[in-house]
């Protein structure tokens, strides 16, 4: 079953965090990805650009609205995702608890409902 591990944490830059701390974070996330890959569960992963590069779309009264920036006004932002294919929620939670940002942000685990391969939707089971 596929689960998405969503990583939420306060946004930082190399300047605000410090070059050494930034480099350590990059090493930690690379090691986490390598661990998931070695376990044979990693489907894909993405580190997202800062929320300032976000564009949010919604329809209000039938009209499309385009907003620069994220919809949510919060100190923590979605910083990246890992998609894993594991037998059950317990296995997903075990992998999620190893996410480097667990000490400074939230780690959300959400099961997928459907996924697509080559344009064909498949139930996540």
Buried (B, 14 or more C-beta within 10 A) or exposed (E): BBBBBBBBBBBBEEEEBEEEEBEEBEEEBEEBBEEBEEEEBBBEBEEBEEBEEBEEEEEEEEEEEEEEEBEEEEEBBBBBBBBBBBEEEEBBBEBBEEBBBEEEBEBBBEEBEEBEEEEEEEEEE
